[in-house]
Amino acid sequence: MVDGLEEPLLDINEIQGNSVPGFNKDYQRFLFFDIVEPVLAKRWLSYWTPYVSTAQEVIQFNRLYQLMRERRGEEPDGIMATWLKVNIPTK
């Protein structure tokens, strides 16, 4: 608490996983485009929203990966993840 103000708790299910804790992947793909029809862009984004990786999901995966690596003493095979994030730049 600073100057009588409490910092709000963040819901890690409402934060994209690339922000916290980060994706930590070897490869990334980017798609860039200009929005010329906002209604269609919103429809497209609403389709992808359920697939956006949350911080909670990434944290859980990282914990599982670490536990398996510690137990086996080597990098686990057969466990992998593909993460999705969406950035909407402002002009």
All heavy atoms as an XYZ file, in Angstrom:
760
protein
N       0.851     -1.172      0.000
C       0.000      0.000      0.000
C       0.900      1.239      0.000
O       1.773      1.375      0.825
C      -0.918     -0.035      1.212
C      -1.847      1.115      1.200
S      -3.481      0.873      1.856
C      -3.381      0.708      3.548
N       0.654      2.140     -0.945
C       1.421      3.369     -1.063
C       0.460      4.546     -0.960
O      -0.540      4.609     -1.674
C       2.175      3.413     -2.418
C       2.892      4.726     -2.584
C       3.142      2.243     -2.524
N       0.753      5.477     -0.081
C      -0.073      6.675      0.096
C      -1.556      6.336      0.299
O      -2.439      7.010     -0.228
C       0.064      7.621     -1.109
C       1.476      8.147     -1.267
O       2.168      8.298     -0.229
O       1.885      8.399     -2.394
N      -1.833      5.251      1.020
C      -3.213      4.893      1.312
C      -3.953      4.240      0.158
O      -5.139      3.971      0.267
N      -3.273      3.979     -0.966
C      -3.919      3.344     -2.106
C      -3.494      1.882     -2.190
O      -2.320      1.575     -2.108
C      -3.542      4.046     -3.408
C      -3.939      5.511     -3.527
C      -3.385      6.087     -4.822
C      -5.451      5.653     -3.504
N      -4.461      1.015     -2.365
C      -4.146     -0.394     -2.558
C      -4.028     -0.678     -4.046
O      -4.837     -0.216     -4.841
C      -5.244     -1.273     -1.969
C      -5.216     -1.357     -0.476
C      -6.165     -2.423      0.046
O      -6.224     -3.515     -0.547
O      -6.837     -2.143      1.033
N      -3.016     -1.436     -4.391
C      -2.859     -1.830     -5.779
C      -3.852     -2.956     -6.071
O      -3.975     -3.899     -5.293
C      -1.435     -2.312     -6.032
C      -1.168     -2.555     -7.484
C       0.310     -2.749     -7.764
O       1.146     -2.167     -7.067
O       0.600     -3.495     -8.707
N      -4.578     -2.879     -7.177
C      -5.568     -3.915     -7.473
C      -4.895     -5.249     -7.797
O      -3.797     -5.291     -8.348
C      -6.302     -3.373     -8.695
C      -5.328     -2.453     -9.339
C      -4.506     -1.863     -8.210
N      -5.555     -6.333     -7.430
C      -5.081     -7.659     -7.794
C      -5.421     -7.902     -9.255
O      -6.496     -7.537     -9.729
C      -5.743     -8.723     -6.928
C      -5.375     -8.700     -5.456
C      -6.172     -9.758     -4.697
C      -3.889     -8.926     -5.254
N      -4.506     -8.510     -9.949
C      -4.717     -8.794    -11.359
C      -5.216    -10.227    -11.523
O      -4.768    -11.132    -10.837
C      -3.418     -8.597    -12.138
C      -2.808     -7.202    -12.067
C      -1.478     -7.169    -12.800
C      -3.755     -6.164    -12.633
N      -6.134    -10.427    -12.439
C      -6.662    -11.749    -12.742
C      -5.827    -12.342    -13.864
O      -5.896    -11.873    -15.006
C      -8.134    -11.648    -13.155
C      -8.767    -12.987    -13.444
O      -8.056    -14.025    -13.426
O      -9.981    -13.015    -13.700
N      -5.028    -13.372    -13.562
C      -4.129    -13.921    -14.577
C      -4.875    -14.658    -15.684
O      -4.274    -15.044    -16.673
C      -3.032    -14.807    -13.963
C      -3.604    -15.992    -13.195
C      -2.118    -13.987    -13.086
C      -2.547    -16.952    -12.693
N      -6.179    -14.827    -15.530
C      -6.981    -15.376    -16.618
C      -7.424    -14.286    -17.589
O      -8.027    -14.574    -18.616
C      -8.197    -16.118    -16.082
C      -7.786    -17.396    -15.392
O      -7.149    -18.244    -15.987
N      -8.117    -17.514    -14.120
N      -7.137    -13.029    -17.250
C      -7.499    -11.894    -18.095
C      -6.268    -11.205    -18.682
O      -6.365    -10.112    -19.217
C      -8.316    -10.872    -17.288
C      -9.662    -11.396    -16.824
C     -10.622    -11.642    -17.981
O     -10.559    -10.900    -18.981
O     -11.419    -12.588    -17.888
N      -5.103    -11.845    -18.544
C      -3.848    -11.293    -19.050
C      -3.284    -12.271    -20.070
O      -3.243    -13.474    -19.822
C      -2.831    -11.090    -17.903
C      -3.388    -10.115    -16.868
C      -1.490    -10.611    -18.449
C      -2.560    -10.022    -15.619
N      -2.848    -11.767    -21.224
C      -2.257    -12.637    -22.233
C      -0.935    -13.206    -21.716
O      -0.150    -12.508    -21.082
C      -2.020    -11.884    -23.543
C      -3.310    -11.525    -24.255
C      -3.062    -11.058    -25.663
O      -2.600    -11.820    -26.506
N      -3.368     -9.800    -25.924
N      -0.705    -14.464    -22.002
C       0.461    -15.161    -21.488
C       1.796    -14.675    -21.999
O       2.830    -14.972    -21.423
N       1.806    -13.925    -23.092
C       3.078    -13.397    -23.578
C       3.599    -12.284    -22.676
O       4.783    -12.011    -22.637
C       2.942    -12.879    -25.008
C       2.040    -11.667    -25.092
O       0.859    -11.737    -24.739
N       2.573    -10.564    -25.546
N       2.707    -11.647    -21.915
C       3.112    -10.560    -21.018
C       3.723    -11.118    -19.745
O       4.798    -10.718    -19.325
C       1.900     -9.695    -20.664
O       1.341     -9.148    -21.826
N       2.998    -12.006    -19.109
C       3.436    -12.658    -17.868
C       3.019    -14.104    -17.994
O       1.838    -14.363    -18.223
C       2.744    -12.039    -16.637
C       3.094    -12.794    -15.374
C       3.070    -10.571    -16.498
N       3.829    -15.061    -17.926
C       5.273    -15.053    -17.687
C       6.111    -14.932    -18.960
O       7.321    -14.857    -18.892
C       5.494    -16.417    -17.046
C       4.506    -17.301    -17.710
C       3.302    -16.416    -17.936
N       5.483    -14.922    -20.114
C       6.194    -14.886    -21.389
C       6.163    -16.262    -22.037
O       6.094    -17.271    -21.353
N       6.173    -16.302    -23.341
C       6.018    -17.572    -24.044
C       7.280    -18.433    -24.052
O       7.202    -19.640    -24.069
C       5.551    -17.336    -25.480
C       4.123    -16.888    -25.596
C       3.672    -16.328    -26.767
C       3.223    -17.034    -24.551
C       2.353    -15.925    -26.904
C       1.901    -16.639    -24.677
C       1.473    -16.077    -25.863
N       8.455    -17.835    -24.097
C       9.715    -18.580    -24.061
C       9.764    -19.662    -25.151
O      10.041    -20.818    -24.879
C       9.940    -19.196    -22.678
C      11.360    -19.700    -22.505
O      12.281    -19.200    -23.137
N      11.537    -20.693    -21.660
N       9.485    -19.291    -26.365
C       9.494    -20.224    -27.489
C      10.609    -19.858    -28.462
O      11.023    -18.710    -28.564
C       8.145    -20.207    -28.232
C       6.997    -20.714    -27.395
C       7.161    -22.187    -27.147
C       6.075    -22.746    -26.280
N       6.332    -24.105    -25.882
N      11.084    -20.864    -29.182
C      12.168    -20.657    -30.144
C      11.712    -19.964    -31.417
O      12.502    -19.326    -32.098
C      12.803    -22.004    -30.522
C      13.502    -22.660    -29.336
O      13.961    -21.926    -28.439
O      13.583    -23.893    -29.315
N      10.444    -20.129    -31.773
C       9.943    -19.593    -33.036
C       8.669    -18.804    -32.809
O       7.863    -19.136    -31.950
C       9.655    -20.726    -34.033
C      10.855    -21.581    -34.295
C      11.015    -22.799    -33.646
C      11.837    -21.169    -35.183
C      12.138    -23.584    -33.874
C      12.959    -21.952    -35.418
C      13.098    -23.156    -34.751
O      14.198    -23.930    -34.981
N       8.487    -17.778    -33.630
C       7.268    -16.976    -33.594
C       6.844    -16.676    -35.022
O       7.675    -16.627    -35.923
C       7.508    -15.649    -32.872
C       7.849    -15.781    -31.425
C       7.970    -14.419    -30.764
O       7.182    -13.519    -31.022
N       8.975    -14.257    -29.940
N       5.564    -16.459    -35.201
C       5.018    -16.013    -36.479
C       4.194    -14.770    -36.221
O       3.464    -14.705    -35.248
C       4.095    -17.081    -37.059
C       4.672    -17.684    -38.258
C       3.743    -18.626    -38.926
N       4.594    -19.726    -39.328
C       4.224    -20.938    -39.520
N       2.980    -21.265    -39.371
N       5.077    -21.844    -39.877
N       4.299    -13.816    -37.126
C       3.573    -12.563    -36.981
C       2.676    -12.348    -38.191
O       3.048    -12.670    -39.315
C       4.545    -11.385    -36.855
C       5.404    -11.460    -35.629
C       6.624    -12.107    -35.658
C       4.977    -10.889    -34.443
C       7.423    -12.191    -34.533
C       5.762    -10.959    -33.309
C       6.990    -11.615    -33.353
N       1.514    -11.797    -37.940
C       0.578    -11.448    -39.003
C       0.234     -9.972    -38.827
O      -0.243     -9.571    -37.763
C      -0.691    -12.304    -38.886
C      -1.857    -11.947    -39.780
C      -1.493    -12.169    -41.240
C      -3.072    -12.793    -39.409
N       0.512     -9.177    -39.843
C       0.233     -7.750    -39.795
C      -0.798     -7.411    -40.864
O      -0.723     -7.924    -41.976
C       1.503     -6.929    -40.061
C       2.574     -7.135    -39.037
C       3.562     -8.096    -39.212
C       2.602     -6.359    -37.889
C       4.551     -8.286    -38.272
C       3.596     -6.537    -36.936
C       4.572     -7.503    -37.129
N      -1.727     -6.558    -40.531
C      -2.698     -6.120    -41.517
C      -3.310     -4.798    -41.092
O      -3.263     -4.422    -39.930
C      -3.793     -7.169    -41.748
C      -4.524     -7.571    -40.499
C      -5.671     -6.917    -40.106
C      -4.063     -8.610    -39.721
C      -6.352     -7.276    -38.958
C      -4.736     -8.990    -38.564
C      -5.886     -8.314    -38.188
N      -3.867     -4.096    -42.062
C      -4.582     -2.851    -41.796
C      -6.066     -3.174    -41.687
O      -6.602     -3.941    -42.489
C      -4.377     -1.840    -42.930
C      -2.973     -1.277    -42.955
O      -2.417     -1.049    -41.872
O      -2.448     -1.083    -44.069
N      -6.701     -2.581    -40.717
C      -8.140     -2.780    -40.547
C      -8.853     -1.735    -41.395
O      -8.759     -0.543    -41.135
C      -8.547     -2.671    -39.067
C      -7.888     -3.799    -38.276
C     -10.066     -2.702    -38.921
C      -8.097     -3.718    -36.786
N      -9.543     -2.198    -42.413
C     -10.302     -1.297    -43.282
C     -11.803     -1.465    -43.076
O     -12.582     -0.591    -43.451
C      -9.923     -1.484    -44.771
C      -8.484     -1.045    -45.011
C     -10.128     -2.905    -45.220
N     -12.199     -2.602    -42.509
C     -13.607     -2.845    -42.199
C     -13.709     -3.276    -40.734
O     -13.600     -4.463    -40.418
C     -14.193     -3.911    -43.126
C     -14.231     -3.470    -44.578
C     -15.023     -4.431    -45.440
O     -16.060     -4.937    -44.974
O     -14.584     -4.666    -46.572
N     -13.889     -2.313    -39.816
C     -13.891     -2.612    -38.381
C     -14.894     -3.689    -37.960
O     -14.592     -4.495    -37.084
C     -14.227     -1.267    -37.735
C     -13.803     -0.247    -38.734
C     -14.029     -0.883    -40.076
N     -16.058     -3.727    -38.578
C     -17.055     -4.737    -38.201
C     -16.516     -6.140    -38.475
O     -16.629     -7.038    -37.636
C     -18.390     -4.494    -38.933
C     -19.354     -5.638    -38.705
C     -19.009     -3.176    -38.494
N     -15.919     -6.335    -39.640
C     -15.346     -7.636    -39.969
C     -14.147     -7.961    -39.084
O     -13.961     -9.107    -38.672
C     -14.940     -7.685    -41.439
C     -16.080     -7.636    -42.456
C     -15.526     -7.624    -43.879
C     -17.033     -8.804    -42.262
N     -13.345     -6.957    -38.769
C     -12.188     -7.169    -37.894
C     -12.640     -7.601    -36.501
O     -12.056     -8.507    -35.904
C     -11.354     -5.891    -37.808
N     -13.690     -6.983    -35.980
C     -14.210     -7.378    -34.671
C     -14.734     -8.805    -34.692
O     -14.542     -9.566    -33.746
C     -15.309     -6.415    -34.213
C     -14.776     -5.067    -33.805
C     -15.898     -4.141    -33.397
C     -15.359     -2.775    -33.054
N     -16.426     -1.851    -32.662
N     -15.397     -9.180    -35.765
C     -15.899    -10.552    -35.894
C     -14.734    -11.534    -35.926
O     -14.766    -12.582    -35.278
C     -16.750    -10.684    -37.149
C     -17.444    -12.037    -37.226
C     -18.317    -12.196    -38.449
N     -19.219    -11.069    -38.625
C     -19.592    -10.597    -39.804
N     -19.149    -11.158    -40.918
N     -20.416     -9.585    -39.900
N     -13.701    -11.192    -36.682
C     -12.520    -12.042    -36.773
C     -11.858    -12.193    -35.402
O     -11.511    -13.298    -34.983
C     -11.546    -11.448    -37.790
C     -10.309    -12.265    -38.015
C     -10.173    -13.342    -38.830
C      -9.034    -12.044    -37.406
N      -8.879    -13.812    -38.777
C      -8.161    -13.041    -37.904
C      -8.547    -11.123    -36.492
C      -6.831    -13.132    -37.516
C      -7.222    -11.210    -36.105
C      -6.378    -12.202    -36.618
N     -11.694    -11.068    -34.687
C     -11.086    -11.111    -33.357
C     -11.929    -11.907    -32.372
O     -11.399    -12.648    -31.545
C     -10.867     -9.691    -32.817
C      -9.687     -8.948    -33.420
C      -9.710     -7.493    -32.974
C      -8.382     -9.607    -33.021
N     -13.247    -11.780    -32.448
C     -14.106    -12.517    -31.524
C     -13.992    -14.025    -31.754
O     -14.108    -14.808    -30.820
C     -15.554    -12.060    -31.636
O     -16.119    -12.451    -32.863
N     -13.717    -14.430    -32.995
C     -13.491    -15.845    -33.267
C     -12.245    -16.348    -32.546
O     -12.218    -17.451    -31.983
C     -13.357    -16.091    -34.776
C     -12.905    -17.493    -35.098
C     -13.822    -18.538    -35.131
C     -11.562    -17.772    -35.341
C     -13.406    -19.837    -35.402
C     -11.140    -19.066    -35.615
C     -12.060    -20.096    -35.636
O     -11.645    -21.377    -35.886
N     -11.165    -15.561    -32.551
C      -9.880    -15.983    -31.993
C      -9.778    -15.807    -30.483
O      -8.899    -16.411    -29.850
C      -8.737    -15.247    -32.689
C      -8.525    -15.762    -34.071
C      -8.898    -15.159    -35.235
C      -7.937    -17.002    -34.436
N      -8.573    -15.949    -36.302
C      -7.974    -17.103    -35.840
C      -7.380    -18.051    -33.713
C      -7.476    -18.196    -36.526
C      -6.883    -19.146    -34.402
C      -6.938    -19.207    -35.791
N     -10.624    -14.992    -29.892
C     -10.533    -14.706    -28.455
C     -10.423    -15.955    -27.584
O      -9.579    -16.003    -26.685
C     -11.715    -13.824    -28.010
O     -11.648    -12.594    -28.735
C     -11.682    -13.539    -26.535
N     -11.231    -16.997    -27.793
C     -11.104    -18.186    -26.931
C      -9.762    -18.915    -27.059
O      -9.414    -19.710    -26.197
C     -12.233    -19.107    -27.408
C     -13.174    -18.245    -28.162
C     -12.355    -17.124    -28.733
N      -9.019    -18.641    -28.129
C      -7.751    -19.328    -28.366
C      -6.535    -18.554    -27.860
O      -5.422    -19.075    -27.890
C      -7.588    -19.619    -29.860
C      -8.692    -20.487    -30.396
C      -9.777    -19.932    -31.059
C      -8.665    -21.860    -30.214
C     -10.801    -20.725    -31.535
C      -9.689    -22.665    -30.686
C     -10.759    -22.091    -31.342
O     -11.775    -22.879    -31.800
N      -6.743    -17.331    -27.400
C      -5.636    -16.531    -26.888
C      -5.159    -17.153    -25.579
O      -5.955    -17.476    -24.695
C      -6.058    -15.055    -26.677
C      -4.975    -14.276    -25.954
C      -6.383    -14.413    -28.018
N      -3.863    -17.359    -25.464
C      -3.274    -17.999    -24.292
C      -3.251    -17.030    -23.117
O      -2.772    -15.913    -23.232
C      -1.852    -18.445    -24.609
O      -1.852    -19.257    -25.766
N      -3.757    -17.498    -21.983
C      -3.760    -16.665    -20.787
C      -2.482    -16.894    -19.985
O      -1.803    -17.916    -20.139
C      -4.960    -16.991    -19.874
O      -4.798    -18.304    -19.343
C      -6.282    -16.868    -20.623
N      -2.187    -15.941    -19.119
C      -1.038    -16.090    -18.228
C      -1.188    -17.346    -17.380
O      -0.213    -18.069    -17.141
C      -0.902    -14.853    -17.340
N      -2.400    -17.642    -16.930
C      -2.653    -18.846    -16.119
C      -2.235    -20.106    -16.874
O      -1.569    -20.975    -16.322
C      -4.130    -18.914    -15.733
C      -4.528    -20.192    -15.009
C      -3.956    -20.294    -13.615
O      -3.576    -19.308    -13.010
N      -3.881    -21.496    -13.098
N      -2.613    -20.214    -18.131
C      -2.270    -21.398    -18.928
C      -0.763    -21.540    -19.113
O      -0.214    -22.640    -18.976
C      -2.951    -21.330    -20.295
C      -4.449    -21.437    -20.229
C      -5.128    -21.049    -21.523
O      -4.562    -20.272    -22.316
O      -6.246    -21.538    -21.731
N      -0.101    -20.435    -19.413
C       1.342    -20.477    -19.633
C       2.072    -20.824    -18.344
O       3.003    -21.634    -18.343
C       1.846    -19.147    -20.234
C       3.358    -19.167    -20.409
C       1.168    -18.875    -21.574
N       1.650    -20.253    -17.233
C       2.263    -20.563    -15.934
C       2.104    -22.046    -15.607
O       3.059    -22.713    -15.202
C       1.651    -19.685    -14.822
C       2.116    -18.241    -14.987
C       2.015    -20.221    -13.442
C       1.346    -17.241    -14.126
N       0.907    -22.585    -15.802
C       0.668    -24.006    -15.517
C       1.528    -24.903    -16.402
O       2.097    -25.899    -15.938
C      -0.819    -24.348    -15.696
C      -1.723    -23.720    -14.671
C      -1.482    -24.261    -13.273
O      -0.907    -25.313    -13.073
N      -1.937    -23.522    -12.280
N       1.624    -24.565    -17.681
C       2.467    -25.354    -18.587
C       3.923    -25.301    -18.136
O       4.609    -26.338    -18.083
C       2.347    -24.839    -20.025
C       3.296    -25.540    -20.963
C       2.930    -26.745    -21.547
C       4.543    -25.013    -21.245
C       3.806    -27.410    -22.405
C       5.418    -25.671    -22.092
C       5.053    -26.873    -22.671
N       4.415    -24.101    -17.827
C       5.808    -23.958    -17.401
C       6.096    -24.764    -16.141
O       7.161    -25.369    -16.014
C       6.156    -22.489    -17.192
C       6.232    -21.712    -18.485
O       6.257    -22.284    -19.570
N       6.222    -20.401    -18.377
N       5.165    -24.774    -15.208
C       5.340    -25.569    -13.976
C       5.403    -27.055    -14.283
O       6.243    -27.777    -13.743
C       4.202    -25.273    -12.995
C       4.323    -23.925    -12.343
C       3.150    -23.653    -11.424
N       3.311    -22.351    -10.781
C       2.325    -21.671    -10.232
N       1.097    -22.169    -10.215
N       2.549    -20.501     -9.682
N       4.498    -27.539    -15.145
C       4.509    -28.951    -15.520
C       5.815    -29.322    -16.206
O       6.438    -30.338    -15.886
C       3.322    -29.262    -16.438
C       3.287    -30.670    -17.031
C       3.185    -31.717    -15.930
C       2.155    -30.793    -18.027
N       6.241    -28.489    -17.146
C       7.479    -28.741    -17.877
C       8.661    -28.825    -16.906
O       9.479    -29.740    -16.973
C       7.705    -27.636    -18.910
C       8.811    -27.920    -19.877
C       8.542    -28.567    -21.076
C      10.117    -27.556    -19.603
C       9.547    -28.839    -21.986
C      11.137    -27.828    -20.500
C      10.853    -28.464    -21.685
O      11.853    -28.737    -22.567
N       8.735    -27.879    -15.965
C       9.827    -27.844    -14.983
C       9.794    -29.078    -14.081
O      10.840    -29.681    -13.811
C       9.738    -26.564    -14.136
C      10.845    -26.421    -13.122
C      12.211    -26.247    -13.743
O      12.340    -25.735    -14.848
N      13.243    -26.669    -13.051
N       8.612    -29.470    -13.612
C       8.499    -30.665    -12.767
C       8.984    -31.911    -13.506
O       9.708    -32.740    -12.932
C       7.050    -30.871    -12.329
C       6.545    -29.970    -11.212
C       5.026    -30.111    -11.069
C       7.234    -30.312     -9.903
N       8.576    -32.052    -14.758
C       8.994    -33.217    -15.533
C      10.501    -33.206    -15.777
O      11.163    -34.242    -15.686
C       8.233    -33.271    -16.854
C       6.764    -33.588    -16.683
S       5.854    -33.573    -18.240
C       6.462    -35.082    -18.981
N      11.057    -32.040    -16.055
C      12.498    -31.942    -16.292
C      13.278    -32.292    -15.032
O      14.274    -33.021    -15.079
C      12.860    -30.543    -16.780
C      14.328    -30.430    -17.178
C      14.641    -29.150    -17.853
N      14.402    -28.045    -16.940
C      14.406    -26.772    -17.298
N      14.624    -26.445    -18.548
N      14.190    -25.835    -16.424
N      12.818    -31.807    -13.885
C      13.497    -32.116    -12.626
C      13.409    -33.612    -12.297
O      14.384    -34.224    -11.865
C      12.896    -31.286    -11.491
C      13.264    -29.823    -11.567
C      12.528    -28.972    -10.539
O      11.764    -29.524     -9.706
O      12.714    -27.740    -10.581
N      12.238    -34.195    -12.504
C      12.050    -35.608    -12.177
C      12.859    -36.509    -13.093
O      13.485    -37.466    -12.652
C      10.563    -35.964    -12.256
C      10.251    -37.412    -11.897
C       8.763    -37.687    -11.893
N       8.096    -37.409    -13.148
C       8.056    -38.242    -14.192
N       8.654    -39.410    -14.138
N       7.404    -37.900    -15.295
N      12.875    -36.203    -14.375
C      13.569    -37.045    -15.350
C      15.056    -36.754    -15.454
O      15.822    -37.566    -15.947
C      12.951    -36.870    -16.733
C      11.529    -37.356    -16.820
C      10.978    -37.105    -18.191
N       9.616    -37.577    -18.317
C       8.916    -37.511    -19.420
N       9.452    -36.990    -20.511
N       7.683    -37.956    -19.457
N      15.444    -35.555    -15.068
C      16.840    -35.164    -15.201
C      17.228    -34.797    -16.624
O      18.412    -34.735    -16.947
N      16.230    -34.578    -17.473
C      16.475    -34.185    -18.861
C      15.243    -33.466    -19.391
O      14.192    -33.479    -18.761
C      16.774    -35.412    -19.725
C      15.626    -36.394    -19.793
C      15.972    -37.664    -20.547
O      17.160    -37.960    -20.719
O      15.035    -38.365    -20.960
N      15.412    -32.870    -20.561
C      14.286    -32.173    -21.182
C      13.193    -33.179    -21.520
O      13.473    -34.199    -22.146
C      14.729    -31.444    -22.451
C      15.763    -30.358    -22.229
C      15.218    -29.178    -21.451
O      14.090    -28.734    -21.724
O      15.944    -28.699    -20.564
N      11.954    -32.925    -21.095
C      10.881    -33.871    -21.409
C      10.498    -33.798    -22.878
O      10.424    -32.724    -23.461
C       9.726    -33.414    -20.517
C      10.001    -31.987    -20.224
C      11.484    -31.818    -20.276
N      10.276    -34.965    -23.480
C       9.773    -34.973    -24.843
C       8.288    -35.322    -24.792
O       7.791    -35.831    -23.810
C      10.543    -35.964    -25.722
C      10.521    -37.372    -25.164
O      10.111    -37.558    -24.005
O      10.905    -38.308    -25.881
N       7.591    -34.987    -25.829
C       6.170    -35.284    -25.877
C       5.296    -34.242    -25.199
O       4.084    -34.354    -25.213
N       5.893    -33.236    -24.609
C       5.104    -32.152    -24.014
C       5.456    -30.880    -24.781
O       6.614    -30.508    -24.891
C       5.357    -31.990    -22.503
C       4.551    -30.834    -21.950
C       6.811    -31.863    -22.178
C       4.585    -30.691    -20.452
N       4.431    -30.275    -25.372
C       4.670    -29.073    -26.153
C       3.429    -28.189    -26.114
O       2.347    -28.652    -25.772
C       5.048    -29.398    -27.585
C       4.041    -30.251    -28.303
S       4.644    -30.767    -29.896
C       3.697    -29.699    -30.942
N       3.619    -26.951    -26.456
C       2.508    -26.002    -26.463
C       2.695    -25.024    -27.606
O       3.813    -24.699    -27.983
C       2.436    -25.257    -25.139
N       1.580    -24.579    -28.139
C       1.567    -23.506    -29.127
C       0.727    -22.389    -28.530
O      -0.418    -22.611    -28.143
C       0.950    -23.987    -30.454
O       1.722    -25.075    -30.944
C       0.926    -22.866    -31.473
N       1.298    -21.216    -28.421
C       0.627    -20.094    -27.776
C       0.156    -19.090    -28.820
O       0.768    -18.926    -29.861
C       1.572    -19.392    -26.802
C       2.203    -20.307    -25.796
C       3.538    -20.574    -25.665
C       1.560    -21.055    -24.772
N       3.746    -21.442    -24.640
C       2.541    -21.759    -24.059
C       0.233    -21.222    -24.375
C       2.258    -22.589    -22.991
C      -0.054    -22.055    -23.311
C       0.947    -22.726    -22.630
N      -0.920    -18.380    -28.479
C      -1.460    -17.345    -29.356
C      -1.651    -16.063    -28.571
O      -2.171    -16.085    -27.458
C      -2.812    -17.790    -29.943
C      -3.558    -16.743    -30.781
C      -2.820    -16.465    -32.079
C      -4.976    -17.193    -31.057
N      -1.222    -14.969    -29.152
C      -1.486    -13.641    -28.584
C      -1.979    -12.736    -29.696
O      -1.765    -12.993    -30.872
C      -0.240    -13.055    -27.940
C       0.795    -12.580    -28.933
C       1.917    -11.876    -28.224
C       2.756    -11.118    -29.235
N       3.153     -9.846    -28.785
N      -2.652    -11.680    -29.305
C      -3.154    -10.701    -30.267
C      -2.737     -9.318    -29.789
O      -2.997     -8.954    -28.639
C      -4.698    -10.770    -30.390
C      -5.202     -9.673    -31.300
C      -5.125    -12.130    -30.894
N      -2.071     -8.582    -30.646
C      -1.716     -7.191    -30.362
C      -2.503     -6.303    -31.293
O      -2.528     -6.542    -32.497
C      -0.232     -6.932    -30.597
C       0.637     -7.451    -29.484
O       0.150     -7.872    -28.446
N       1.914     -7.438    -29.700
N      -3.108     -5.296    -30.731
C      -3.827     -4.314    -31.546
C      -3.156     -2.972    -31.299
O      -3.361     -2.353    -30.253
C      -5.324     -4.271    -31.188
C      -5.926     -5.664    -31.382
C      -6.026     -3.236    -32.037
C      -7.343     -5.792    -30.943
N      -2.317     -2.544    -32.236
C      -1.624     -1.256    -32.044
C      -2.586     -0.085    -32.198
O      -3.579     -0.165    -32.916
C      -0.562     -1.251    -33.146
C      -1.120     -2.155    -34.189
C      -1.966     -3.184    -33.482
N      -2.293      0.963    -31.490
C      -3.055      2.198    -31.636
C      -2.205      3.181    -32.415
O      -1.002      3.158    -32.368
C      -3.426      2.782    -30.261
O      -2.237      2.994    -29.520
C      -4.336      1.828    -29.519
N      -2.859      4.043    -33.131
C      -2.125      5.006    -33.947
C      -1.925      6.295    -33.205
O      -2.574      6.688    -32.355
C      -2.860      5.270    -35.244
C      -2.848      4.023    -36.113
C      -3.344      4.343    -37.497
C      -3.233      3.078    -38.312
N      -3.089      3.272    -39.680
